[in-house]
Amino acid sequence: MAKQSLRKIALPAVIDLDAIDGIRDTLIDALEEGSVSVAGGVVERVSTNALMLLVSAAETARRHQFDFTIEAPSAAMTAAIERLGLGAQFSGMMRQ
């Protein structure tokens, strides 16, 4: 962990099983460099696995003492988080 930068990642409109591998790889690379800011404003549909991936990425960032935020999550993303009972896990990382 030599670097301490902020990497911005934009989530796609649909985060399903087809998209999750690419997002995971992008997050892994970003978390090797430093803090991560994820833009969630265009998300229309998100899978449970994708939300768990974001929780895992946030935990990885915390362990490495990096920031991890989700900027301006869409209403669909917020609804999915609440519907699955994950509000507590996401509360510290969500920024409007």
C-alpha positions as CSV (number, residue, x, y, z in Angstrom):
1,M,0.0,0.0,0.0
2,A,2.5,2.6,-1.1
3,K,0.1,5.1,-2.6
4,Q,-2.7,7.1,-0.9
5,S,-4.9,8.4,-3.7
6,L,-8.7,8.7,-4.3
7,R,-10.1,6.7,-7.1
8,K,-13.5,7.4,-8.5
9,I,-15.6,4.6,-9.9
10,A,-18.9,4.9,-11.7
11,L,-21.4,2.1,-11.3
12,P,-23.4,1.0,-14.4
13,A,-27.2,1.2,-14.6
14,V,-27.5,-2.5,-14.1
15,I,-25.3,-4.3,-11.7
16,D,-26.1,-8.0,-12.1
17,L,-24.1,-11.2,-12.3
18,D,-22.8,-10.3,-15.8
19,A,-21.4,-6.9,-14.5
20,I,-20.1,-8.0,-11.1
21,D,-16.8,-9.5,-12.2
22,G,-15.7,-6.3,-13.9
23,I,-16.7,-4.2,-10.9
24,R,-14.9,-6.5,-8.5
25,D,-11.7,-6.3,-10.5
26,T,-11.9,-2.5,-10.7
27,L,-12.5,-2.3,-7.0
28,I,-9.6,-4.6,-6.2
29,D,-7.2,-2.5,-8.3
30,A,-8.5,0.8,-6.8
31,L,-8.2,-0.5,-3.2
32,E,-4.6,-1.3,-3.8
33,E,-3.9,2.4,-4.4
34,G,-6.0,4.1,-1.7
35,S,-9.4,5.5,-1.0
36,V,-12.4,4.9,-3.3
37,S,-15.5,6.9,-4.2
38,V,-18.2,5.0,-5.9
39,A,-20.8,6.9,-8.0
40,G,-24.2,5.2,-7.7
41,G,-26.5,7.8,-9.2
42,V,-27.4,5.9,-12.4
43,V,-28.0,2.5,-10.8
44,E,-31.5,1.2,-11.9
45,R,-31.1,-2.4,-10.8
46,V,-28.6,-4.0,-8.4
47,S,-28.2,-7.6,-7.4
48,T,-27.8,-8.8,-3.8
49,N,-24.4,-10.1,-4.7
50,A,-23.3,-6.7,-6.0
51,L,-24.4,-5.1,-2.7
52,M,-22.4,-7.7,-0.7
53,L,-19.4,-6.9,-3.0
54,L,-19.7,-3.2,-2.0
55,V,-19.9,-4.1,1.7
56,S,-16.8,-6.3,1.3
57,A,-14.9,-3.6,-0.5
58,A,-15.8,-1.1,2.2
59,E,-14.4,-3.6,4.8
60,T,-11.2,-4.0,2.8
61,A,-10.8,-0.2,2.7
62,R,-11.4,0.1,6.4
63,R,-8.7,-2.6,7.2
64,H,-6.2,-0.7,5.1
65,Q,-7.3,2.6,6.6
66,F,-8.7,4.0,3.4
67,D,-12.0,5.8,2.9
68,F,-14.8,4.1,0.9
69,T,-17.9,6.1,0.0
70,I,-20.9,5.7,-2.2
71,E,-21.8,9.1,-3.7
72,A,-25.4,10.1,-4.6
73,P,-26.9,6.6,-4.6
74,S,-29.9,6.3,-6.8
75,A,-33.4,5.7,-5.4
76,A,-33.3,2.2,-6.8
77,M,-30.0,1.4,-5.1
78,T,-31.2,2.8,-1.8
79,A,-34.5,0.9,-2.0
80,A,-32.6,-2.4,-2.7
81,I,-30.3,-1.8,0.3
82,E,-33.3,-1.1,2.6
83,R,-35.3,-4.0,1.2
84,L,-32.5,-6.4,2.0
85,G,-32.0,-5.0,5.5
86,L,-28.5,-3.7,4.8
87,G,-29.1,-0.1,5.9
88,A,-26.7,-0.4,8.9
89,Q,-23.9,-1.8,6.7
90,F,-24.2,1.0,4.2
91,S,-25.0,3.9,6.6
92,G,-21.4,5.0,7.1
93,M,-20.5,5.0,3.5
94,M,-23.4,6.7,1.8
95,R,-23.1,10.4,0.8
96,Q,-25.9,12.3,-0.8
